Amino acid sequence: MKKIQRVGIIGRGAIGSLYGSLMQKSSFSSFCFIIDTKRKERYQSTPLFINGEQVFFPYEENGHPLDLIMITTKYAGLSSALQQIRPFVNKETILLSCLNGICSEEICKASYPHNPIIRCIVQGMDSTYLQNEVHYTQIGEILIGAESEDQKPIVQTLAEFFASLHIPCRVCTDILREQWNKLMLNCGINQVCARYTCGYGGCQTNAPHHQEFIDAMKEVKAVADAQGITLTDEDIDRWITLVDSLSPNSMPSMAQDICAKRKTELALFSGTILPLAKQHQIEVPVLQVLFDIISEKEKTFAKA
């Protein structure tokens, strides 16, 4: 497997900007943000600041095939992103979807069935993007893993690449289980905080929405079990401990979207679990209520 030398990022939001800045800090210059003409004009005319310092990223509309493309868009932008990257893809280009949930890799495979598409989780970062300013204190980590033997050398190459840039990366032996485990947390904490427009404090131990947070995770666990993915009560306990350790006033991304009247990633959370629950004839009343309430909130955004 050849070394990764040329990289593209599509999606210059909180996560994409974070990774772009880390690449620049490591003096890795062979990367670009893949964008369209209108966005390029806007980005080049409007300064971007990361942690108070102005940054200058390279932007490309068309170019030669790249070794790696990191997809850091929101879920709503995934389809158009997959079309936009076509000039930068050949059969060896690795695609790394940094979206939440468990389904974005399958969507990528539908568009690029012959490319290496590696399952990935990005977590632990606190990057926020508001009015052309990005702030972060924690860079978190990337989790990657192979779904088959032939992907193992690619995963190792990715791990070595990120290590060379001092970007924390961990290789998982069962990446699909890890994605489900993270999905279980998101279906609980993201959706419950979005429903009540509250911070993590609303779901911490002895808080008003603590039990709803737990019940949502338990419903995901039941569906995961039916899908052959083993999640445990210990996993749930670890997420409870994690949430208890977070700043009570800080909000997960979905609650931030609700406050900003933006479309959320609901399709990646309850929107993924509900059809699977129906298929397995599993009752998921908490997830259904969360889906219905957040959907109604989003409808009012469209009218605003």
Salt bridges, closest charged atoms under 4 A:
GLU61 OE2 - LYS40 NZ 3.73
ASP67 OD1 - LYS2 NZ 3.22
ASP67 OD1 - ARG6 NH2 3.38
GLU92 OE1 - LYS2 NZ 3.54
GLU105 OE1 - ARG119 NH1 3.28
GLU106 OE2 - LYS109 NZ 3.42
GLU106 OE2 - ARG119 NH2 3.02
GLU133 OE1 - HIS135 NE2 3.33
GLU141 OE2 - ARG170 NH2 2.85
GLU147 OE2 - LYS109 NZ 3.25
GLU147 OE1 - ARG119 NE 3.07
GLU149 OE2 - LYS152 NZ 2.76
GLU178 OE2 - ARG177 NH1 3.78
GLU212 OE2 - ARG195 NH1 2.72
ASP225 OD2 - LYS221 NZ 3.56
ASP235 OD2 - ARG177 NH2 2.34
ASP235 OD1 - ARG238 NH2 2.63
ASP257 OD2 - LYS74 NZ 3.42
ASP257 OD1 - ARG262 NH2 2.76
GLU296 OE2 - LYS299 NZ 3.03
GLU298 OE1 - LYS263 NZ 3.86
